[in-house]
Amino acid sequence: MALRVRKAVLPVAGLGTRFLPATKVIPKEMIPVIDKPVVQYAVEEARAAGIEEFIFVTADGKESIANHFSGHPVLERMLTEKKKNAELQLVREATLPPGAMHLIKQHDPLGLGHAVWCAWELVGDEPFAVILPDDMVLSQTPCLKQLIDAHARVGGHVVAVEDVPRDQTNRYGILDIAGDQGTLTKARGLVEKPAPDKAPSTLAIIGRYVLDPAVFKELDRHTRGAGNEIQLTDALNRTLATVPFHGLRFEGRRYDCGTRVGFIEANVAFGLANPEMKDQLRPIIERLLSL
Ligand code: UTP
């Protein structure tokens, strides 16, 4: 029986260069989709999956992320006095319980693997989740909960995957599978951003992982990979002799907020999924399409 997953690592130390000039001062993760910062969707998904401790791997200039998840006594007092209960609830929902938030600085953005390695002390020797806030998922069951449920059955590393068009394999970590087993597929390895004709499959990893802590020892070697960065996928590969590795085709749809078009798509999709907004939004979109 696999240990329960209680901790999530949220790497938020990247520079967000694809979103300049917006990210010159505002962290990419604080840009809102509709009315909530992107990172809040990730935290809400993790809470709904039973995560109790949130480890933000952060960098200078990203203090607003921790502030967003802290209490705001002045605002809360003002909203209480004015009996603005709905607004007060929104502020409180964005606040993590005391002791649930941990911050660790990455100092240098040396890659996703390095960001995860920074959380080693705080995670310790137990399975943990990694959520990349850029990837937003609309689903019936929170995507991370789907991974944690699968992990309870098979243990080891379980990563969220989706089928991508073959001409896009060079944008993702791609699973090397022995044979396709459907929803939960055992993998024998993964390849970082392979060219379409070299890709061992079209199953791409998205920004949701449940990982065995064995990955930390491999990350500790600080081996540089593609782009001279310390790659999480390389370290995962080196654990596969001893740690089972599965890809889960999750139920739901992923939106890549790390790109400008993906960000617009996420706003439209989350707007259309919002019961208060969808009836107003649909005719607007139709009108814009007919221009
Ligand atoms: P990305 O490469 O998509 O994010 O990393 P980025 O570097 O911020 O964006 P661009 O490419 O410059 O526009 C995926 C995730 O990993 C985090 C990022 O914050 C993002 O959530 N990350 C990446 C780190 O925390 N540290 C790193 O060294 C690299």
Residues whose N, C-alpha, C, O or C-beta is under 5 A from the ligand:
A	BS01	UTP	P11 V12 A13 G14 L15 G16 T17 R18 F19 V57 D108 P109 L110 G111 L112 A115 L132 P133 G258
